[in-house]
């Protein structure tokens, strides 16, 4: 039985939640690479999805920016 590894298209609310967690992780002195790995695991998404969400959050100035 295969396990679903990542949510393919998280909702905007979910992406904002992930973005917030990513920013908070980096504020806690985690490196960018380390925070991406940690948050990807925590939210069951890929690191590529994390990068996309990060870019979207920065472009849209999502909180906490």
DRENDO-1510 file (C-alpha; in Angstrom, 1 decimal, always signed):
<recs>
REC; n; res; u; v; w
REC; 1; UNK; +0.0; +0.0; +0.0 .
REC; 2; UNK; +1.5; +3.3; -1.0 .
REC; 3; UNK; +1.4; +6.4; +1.2 .
REC; 4; UNK; +0.6; +9.8; -0.2 .
REC; 5; UNK; +3.8; +11.7; +0.3 .
REC; 6; UNK; +2.7; +15.3; -0.4 .
REC; 7; UNK; -0.4; +17.3; -0.8 .
REC; 8; UNK; -0.3; +18.3; -4.4 .
REC; 9; UNK; -2.1; +21.7; -4.3 .
REC; 10; UNK; -2.5; +23.1; -0.8 .
REC; 11; UNK; -5.2; +25.7; -0.3 .
REC; 12; UNK; -4.2; +29.3; +0.1 .
REC; 13; UNK; -4.9; +29.2; +3.8 .
REC; 14; UNK; -2.7; +26.1; +4.1 .
REC; 15; UNK; +0.1; +27.8; +2.1 .
REC; 16; UNK; -0.1; +30.9; +4.4 .
REC; 17; UNK; +0.2; +28.6; +7.4 .
REC; 18; UNK; +3.2; +26.9; +5.9 .
REC; 19; UNK; +4.8; +30.3; +5.0 .
REC; 20; UNK; +4.3; +31.5; +8.6 .
REC; 21; UNK; +5.9; +28.4; +10.0 .
REC; 22; UNK; +8.8; +28.8; +7.6 .
REC; 23; UNK; +9.4; +32.4; +8.6 .
REC; 24; UNK; +9.1; +31.5; +12.3 .
REC; 25; UNK; +11.6; +28.7; +11.9 .
REC; 26; UNK; +14.1; +31.1; +10.3 .
REC; 27; UNK; +13.5; +33.6; +13.0 .
REC; 28; UNK; +14.6; +30.9; +15.5 .
REC; 29; UNK; +18.0; +30.9; +13.9 .
REC; 30; UNK; +17.4; +27.9; +11.6 .
REC; 31; UNK; +19.2; +28.1; +8.3 .
REC; 32; UNK; +17.1; +28.5; +5.2 .
REC; 33; UNK; +17.9; +25.0; +4.0 .
REC; 34; UNK; +17.2; +23.5; +7.4 .
REC; 35; UNK; +13.9; +25.4; +7.8 .
REC; 36; UNK; +12.7; +24.2; +4.4 .
REC; 37; UNK; +13.5; +20.6; +5.2 .
REC; 38; UNK; +11.9; +20.8; +8.7 .
REC; 39; UNK; +8.7; +22.6; +7.5 .
REC; 40; UNK; +8.4; +20.3; +4.4 .
REC; 41; UNK; +8.4; +17.3; +6.8 .
REC; 42; UNK; +6.0; +18.9; +9.3 .
REC; 43; UNK; +3.4; +19.8; +6.6 .
REC; 44; UNK; +4.0; +16.7; +4.4 .
REC; 45; UNK; +4.9; +18.7; +1.3 .
REC; 46; UNK; +8.0; +18.6; -0.9 .
REC; 47; UNK; +10.9; +21.1; -0.6 .
REC; 48; UNK; +10.0; +22.3; -4.1 .
REC; 49; UNK; +6.5; +23.1; -2.8 .
REC; 50; UNK; +8.1; +25.0; +0.1 .
REC; 51; UNK; +10.2; +27.1; -2.3 .
REC; 52; UNK; +7.1; +27.9; -4.3 .
REC; 53; UNK; +5.2; +28.8; -1.2 .
REC; 54; UNK; +8.1; +30.9; +0.0 .
REC; 55; UNK; +8.3; +32.8; -3.3 .
REC; 56; UNK; +4.5; +33.3; -3.3 .
REC; 57; UNK; +4.5; +34.6; +0.3 .
REC; 58; UNK; +7.3; +37.0; -0.3 .
REC; 59; UNK; +5.8; +38.3; -3.6 .
REC; 60; UNK; +2.4; +38.8; -1.9 .
REC; 61; UNK; +3.9; +40.1; +1.4 .
REC; 62; UNK; +2.0; +37.6; +3.4 .
REC; 63; UNK; +2.1; +38.0; +7.2 .
REC; 64; UNK; +4.3; +38.1; +9.1 .
REC; 65; UNK; +6.1; +40.3; +6.6 .
</recs>
